[in-house]
Amino acid sequence: MHMSQFTFRINKKRVGIYLAIIAAIYAVLFIIVIAIGDYELTLAINQWQTTFPTWFRDLAKFYTKYGYYIFGITGIVVALLSFYSPKFEKLKPYRVMFLGLVYGFVVSWCFTEVLKILVGRVRPFVQHEGDFDTYGVGDSYSSLPRSNESFPSGHANSAFGMSGALMARVKNWGWRILFYAYAITMAFSRPFFGVHYVTDILAGSLIGLACSLGFYVFFEYINAKGKLSEKTQKILFLGALVLAFVSIIISLLE
């Protein structure tokens, strides 16, 4: 039985509406940031962080440092089960989505790393020394080259790159809300601790979302054309998995 019989059919009208909503949201957000001021808004968010009790700040610190590793590894395990465990047959319709998700994450991560080098934007707490309270989160970012890797945000990019396809594919709104909440809070945690400007997380999240959705639609398209057999899917997934682990290891070693 060909996998296209299991695969979610793309509704072009729905996709168009979805993309229009995303574009409108980002346009409004960028207008707000420009109107208020990138530095001013980032500083206000960071100062808000200082009003929370220590236990909450400790939890947020752990979340911003390790949350996307936990989420990413969990996603990889679930994806592996969908491809290789007969006990998780109900996950087979999501295989193409997992392909789009993993490739979207890897490509967006590479693109973001290149942009960081090319742009070389100084992180807010380094550029405006003494204005921001990073609560220790900025310790590993205070020296070169990491102090000049503010734009775009890798955490925001990874969060949206890992969850973009999930948001579009999963029909259960309970799960959708969970994925939205994860991506948004992970991105927000960066200016919360003063290690990224708000424009950094907007750009990073947009790159991650675009890559995740783009690769998801691409794989759905070629699967609908009957050009994506189960064997091909498994080979493509293993290749992307190797690249994803390499990127995760590099991030952990930085």
FENJOQUI-V601160 format. One line per field, one symbol per residue. psi: psi as a letter, one per 20 degrees, with the letter a starting at -180 (. if undefined). burial: I if it has 16 or more other C-alpha atoms within 10 Angstrom, else O. A space follows every 50 residues. Layout:
# FENJOQUI-V601160
psi->???
burial->???
This chain:
# FENJOQUI-V601160
psi->pqhhhiqpppohgggggghhggggghggghggggghpgggggggghhhhi iqrghghgghggghhigigggghghggggghhhiohilhiihijghghgh gghgggghgggghghggggkppqgighmpihqoikihigijirqihiklh prphggggghhiighghhgphphghghggggggghgghighhjjiqrhhg hggghggggggghghghghhghhhikjnrhggggghghghgghghghggg hhi.
burial->OOIIOOIOOOOOOOOOOOOOOOOOOOOOOIOOIOOOOIIOIIIOIIIOII OOOOOOIOOIIOIIOOIIIOOIOOIIOOIIIIIOOOOOOOOIIIIIIIII IIIIIIIIIOIIIOIIOOOIIIIIIIOOOOOIIIIOIIOOIIOOOIIIII IIIIIIIIIIIIIIIIIIIOOOOOOIOOIIOIIIIIIIIIIIIIIIIIII IIIIIIIIIIIIIIIIIOIIIOIIOOOIOIOOIIOOIOOIIOIIOOIIOO OOOO
